[in-house]
């Protein structure tokens, strides 16, 4: 790249990112997002449990994600926090028998919710668990995400000893370089203030420490805008994109995630149409 043109390109990219934000960071675009399934909840304890369920199942076509997540909420009678505390592992497995979302079946969901229930009993909430795992001196949440993954897998192995590949797919870790899109998205939902899109359930994690949830839509838009030159959707790409967005908003860089993702999804759907 011609270095003499770099400042102009950066300014152009910044302006375009802000334009996309103004255009798409609006509640009317939430219908293309798993967040729409969470609008039925108001209690913080339900939102953090329901949010985790919606986030870990956020792979594949969005319409299918929303339909299957809402199916699980219906099975739990729209009281996910009470459900996981009031049911045994066997009852959870019976409740979700026959459920399937692509790679994952009802047994995977039952095991995950049993483990989450155990951790909530120990820590009081998922937020308190996450805070107990956080490195306050870290610039981002890599350490906490890795520790969160280890906590879930350790509890799951105590319950089942041998974990299927499909269950392990539900909760990822950045320790092997993956982008951790679904958990980063969950943290965005929980941590960012309630602005009609994100939920503002947690109040102890700084928005400045969040990382961009990177998927094919975000990565394609980010490459076009010059936020990254990487081809693979991995943790390094997430770091690059987040660093670029911090130059625009150092306090809340991931506020641009929803709008960048929406613009990418809409572009793809227009092409497909």
C-alpha positions as CSV (number, residue, x, y, z in Angstrom):
1,X,0.0,0.0,0.0
2,X,1.2,3.5,-0.8
3,X,2.1,5.0,2.6
4,X,1.3,8.5,1.4
5,X,-2.4,7.4,0.9
6,X,-2.7,5.5,4.2
7,X,-4.1,8.4,6.4
8,X,-6.7,9.2,3.7
9,X,-7.7,5.5,3.5
10,X,-8.0,5.3,7.3
11,X,-10.2,8.4,7.4
12,X,-12.3,7.1,4.6
13,X,-12.7,3.8,6.5
14,X,-13.6,5.5,9.7
15,X,-16.2,7.6,8.0
16,X,-17.7,4.5,6.4
17,X,-17.8,2.6,9.7
18,X,-19.6,5.5,11.3
19,X,-22.0,5.6,8.4
20,X,-22.7,1.9,8.7
21,X,-23.3,2.3,12.4
22,X,-25.8,5.1,12.0
23,X,-27.6,3.1,9.3
24,X,-27.8,-0.3,10.9
25,X,-27.4,0.1,14.7
26,X,-31.2,0.2,15.1
27,X,-33.7,-2.1,16.8
28,X,-35.6,-2.5,13.6
29,X,-32.7,-4.7,12.3
30,X,-32.8,-7.1,15.3
31,X,-35.1,-9.5,13.4
32,X,-32.0,-10.9,11.6
33,X,-30.3,-11.6,14.9
34,X,-30.6,-14.3,17.7
35,X,-31.1,-11.4,20.1
36,X,-34.7,-11.2,18.9
37,X,-35.4,-14.5,20.8
38,X,-34.3,-12.8,24.0
39,X,-36.9,-10.1,23.9
40,X,-39.4,-12.2,25.8
41,X,-37.2,-12.0,29.0
42,X,-36.8,-9.2,31.5
43,X,-35.2,-10.7,34.6
44,X,-31.4,-10.5,34.5
45,X,-31.0,-14.1,35.7
46,X,-33.1,-15.3,32.8
47,X,-31.3,-13.1,30.3
48,X,-27.8,-14.3,31.1
49,X,-28.9,-18.0,30.9
50,X,-31.0,-17.5,27.8
51,X,-28.3,-15.4,26.2
52,X,-25.8,-18.1,26.7
53,X,-28.1,-20.7,25.1
54,X,-28.8,-18.4,22.1
55,X,-25.1,-17.5,21.7
56,X,-23.7,-21.1,21.7
57,X,-26.3,-22.1,19.2
58,X,-25.6,-19.2,16.9
59,X,-24.1,-21.0,14.0
60,X,-25.9,-21.7,10.7
61,X,-28.7,-19.8,9.1
62,X,-30.1,-17.2,11.4
63,X,-33.8,-18.1,10.9
64,X,-33.0,-21.7,12.0
65,X,-31.0,-20.4,15.0
66,X,-33.9,-18.3,16.2
67,X,-36.5,-21.0,15.6
68,X,-34.5,-23.6,17.5
69,X,-33.6,-21.3,20.4
70,X,-37.2,-20.3,20.8
71,X,-38.1,-24.0,20.8
72,X,-35.8,-24.5,23.8
73,X,-37.2,-21.5,25.6
74,X,-40.7,-22.9,25.1
75,X,-39.7,-26.2,26.5
76,X,-38.4,-24.4,29.6
77,X,-41.7,-22.5,29.8
78,X,-39.8,-19.3,29.4
79,X,-38.2,-19.5,32.8
80,X,-34.6,-20.7,31.9
81,X,-33.0,-19.7,35.2
82,X,-35.7,-21.4,37.3
83,X,-35.7,-24.4,35.0
84,X,-32.0,-25.2,35.3
85,X,-32.1,-24.9,39.1
86,X,-35.3,-26.9,39.6
87,X,-34.6,-29.9,37.3
88,X,-32.2,-32.8,37.5
89,X,-29.9,-33.9,34.7
90,X,-32.2,-36.7,33.9
91,X,-35.2,-34.4,33.7
92,X,-33.3,-32.0,31.4
93,X,-32.4,-34.9,29.1
94,X,-36.1,-36.0,29.0
95,X,-37.3,-32.4,28.4
96,X,-34.9,-31.9,25.4
97,X,-35.2,-35.4,23.9
98,X,-35.8,-35.0,20.2
99,X,-34.3,-31.5,20.0
100,X,-31.6,-30.9,17.4
101,X,-29.7,-27.9,16.1
102,X,-27.3,-29.0,13.3
103,X,-24.4,-30.6,15.2
104,X,-26.0,-30.5,18.6
105,X,-28.8,-32.5,20.2
106,X,-30.9,-32.4,23.3
107,X,-28.3,-34.3,25.3
108,X,-25.7,-31.6,24.6
109,X,-28.0,-28.9,25.7
110,X,-29.0,-30.8,28.9
111,X,-25.4,-31.3,29.8
112,X,-24.5,-27.7,29.2
113,X,-27.4,-26.4,31.3
114,X,-26.7,-28.9,34.1
115,X,-23.1,-27.5,34.3
116,X,-24.2,-23.9,34.1
117,X,-26.7,-24.6,36.9
118,X,-23.9,-26.1,39.0
119,X,-21.7,-23.1,38.4
120,X,-24.5,-20.7,39.2
121,X,-25.0,-22.5,42.5
122,X,-21.3,-22.0,43.3
123,X,-20.9,-18.4,42.2
124,X,-24.4,-16.9,42.3
125,X,-24.5,-16.0,38.6
126,X,-22.6,-16.4,35.3
127,X,-21.3,-12.8,35.7
128,X,-19.8,-13.6,39.1
129,X,-18.2,-16.7,37.7
130,X,-16.7,-14.7,34.8
131,X,-15.4,-12.0,37.2
132,X,-13.7,-14.6,39.3
133,X,-11.8,-15.8,36.2
134,X,-10.9,-12.3,34.9
135,X,-7.4,-10.9,34.9
136,X,-8.0,-7.2,35.8
137,X,-4.7,-6.2,34.3
138,X,-5.5,-7.7,30.9
139,X,-6.2,-5.5,27.9
140,X,-8.9,-8.0,26.7
141,X,-10.8,-11.0,27.9
142,X,-8.7,-13.7,26.4
143,X,-7.6,-15.1,29.8
144,X,-11.2,-15.0,31.2
145,X,-12.7,-16.7,28.1
146,X,-10.0,-19.5,28.3
147,X,-10.7,-20.0,32.0
148,X,-14.5,-20.0,31.4
149,X,-14.1,-22.7,28.8
150,X,-11.9,-24.8,31.2
151,X,-14.4,-24.4,34.0
152,X,-17.3,-25.7,31.9
153,X,-15.3,-28.6,30.4
154,X,-13.9,-29.6,33.8
155,X,-17.4,-29.8,35.3
156,X,-18.7,-31.6,32.2
157,X,-16.0,-34.3,32.5
158,X,-16.9,-34.9,36.1
159,X,-20.4,-35.5,35.0
160,X,-19.7,-37.6,31.8
161,X,-16.0,-38.3,31.8
162,X,-15.9,-38.6,27.9
163,X,-17.3,-35.6,26.1
164,X,-18.4,-35.8,22.5
165,X,-16.9,-33.6,19.9
166,X,-20.3,-32.0,19.3
167,X,-20.6,-30.9,23.0
168,X,-17.1,-29.5,22.9
169,X,-18.1,-27.5,19.9
170,X,-20.7,-25.6,21.9
171,X,-18.2,-23.7,24.0
172,X,-15.0,-22.6,22.4
173,X,-11.7,-21.2,23.7
174,X,-9.2,-18.8,22.2
175,X,-6.3,-20.7,23.6
176,X,-5.9,-22.6,20.3
177,X,-6.3,-19.5,18.2
178,X,-10.0,-19.6,17.4
179,X,-12.0,-16.4,17.1
180,X,-14.5,-17.4,19.8
181,X,-17.2,-15.6,17.9
182,X,-20.2,-17.0,19.9
183,X,-18.8,-16.3,23.4
184,X,-17.5,-12.9,22.4
185,X,-21.0,-12.1,21.1
186,X,-22.5,-13.3,24.4
187,X,-20.2,-11.0,26.3
188,X,-21.2,-8.1,24.0
189,X,-24.9,-8.8,24.7
190,X,-24.3,-9.0,28.5
191,X,-21.8,-6.1,29.0
192,X,-22.8,-3.4,26.5
193,X,-25.5,-1.0,27.9
194,X,-29.2,-1.6,27.0
195,X,-29.5,0.5,23.9
196,X,-32.4,-1.3,22.3
197,X,-30.0,-3.9,20.9
198,X,-27.6,-5.2,23.5
199,X,-28.9,-6.1,27.0
200,X,-26.8,-4.4,29.7
201,X,-27.3,-7.3,32.1
202,X,-23.7,-7.1,33.6
203,X,-22.1,-4.0,35.0
204,X,-18.7,-5.2,36.2
205,X,-16.9,-5.9,32.9
206,X,-15.5,-2.9,31.0
207,X,-16.7,-2.6,27.5
208,X,-13.2,-1.6,26.5
209,X,-12.0,-5.1,27.2
210,X,-14.5,-6.8,24.9
211,X,-13.4,-8.4,21.6
212,X,-15.1,-8.3,18.3
213,X,-17.2,-11.4,17.5
214,X,-15.8,-12.3,14.1
215,X,-17.7,-14.4,11.6
216,X,-17.7,-14.5,7.8
217,X,-19.9,-11.4,7.5
218,X,-17.8,-9.3,9.8
219,X,-14.5,-10.5,8.4
220,X,-15.6,-9.7,4.8
221,X,-16.7,-6.2,5.7
222,X,-13.6,-5.7,7.8
223,X,-11.3,-6.6,5.0
224,X,-13.0,-4.3,2.6
225,X,-12.6,-1.4,5.2
226,X,-8.9,-2.2,5.8
227,X,-9.4,-3.3,9.4
228,X,-7.6,-6.5,8.7
229,X,-5.6,-8.2,6.0
230,X,-6.0,-11.7,7.4
231,X,-7.9,-14.4,5.6
232,X,-8.8,-16.7,8.5
233,X,-11.4,-15.9,11.1
234,X,-9.2,-16.5,14.1
235,X,-8.3,-14.7,17.3
236,X,-5.6,-12.6,15.7
237,X,-8.2,-11.3,13.2
238,X,-10.5,-10.5,16.1
239,X,-7.6,-8.6,17.8
240,X,-6.8,-6.7,14.6
241,X,-10.4,-5.7,13.9
242,X,-10.9,-4.7,17.6
243,X,-7.7,-2.6,17.6
244,X,-8.8,-0.8,14.5
245,X,-12.2,0.0,16.0
246,X,-10.5,1.2,19.2
247,X,-9.0,4.0,17.2
248,X,-12.6,5.2,16.7
249,X,-14.0,4.4,20.1
250,X,-11.4,3.2,22.7
251,X,-14.1,2.8,25.4
252,X,-16.6,0.7,23.5
253,X,-15.0,-0.7,20.3
254,X,-17.5,-3.6,19.8
255,X,-20.5,-1.3,19.6
256,X,-19.9,-1.5,15.8
257,X,-20.3,-5.3,15.7
258,X,-24.1,-5.4,15.2
259,X,-24.1,-2.8,12.4
260,X,-21.1,-4.3,10.6
261,X,-22.6,-7.8,10.8
262,X,-26.0,-6.5,9.6
263,X,-24.4,-4.7,6.6
264,X,-22.5,-7.9,5.6
265,X,-25.6,-10.1,6.0
266,X,-27.8,-7.8,4.0
267,X,-25.1,-7.6,1.2
268,X,-24.8,-11.4,1.0
269,X,-28.6,-11.8,0.9
270,X,-29.0,-9.3,-1.9
271,X,-26.3,-11.1,-3.9
272,X,-28.1,-14.4,-3.3
273,X,-31.4,-13.0,-4.3
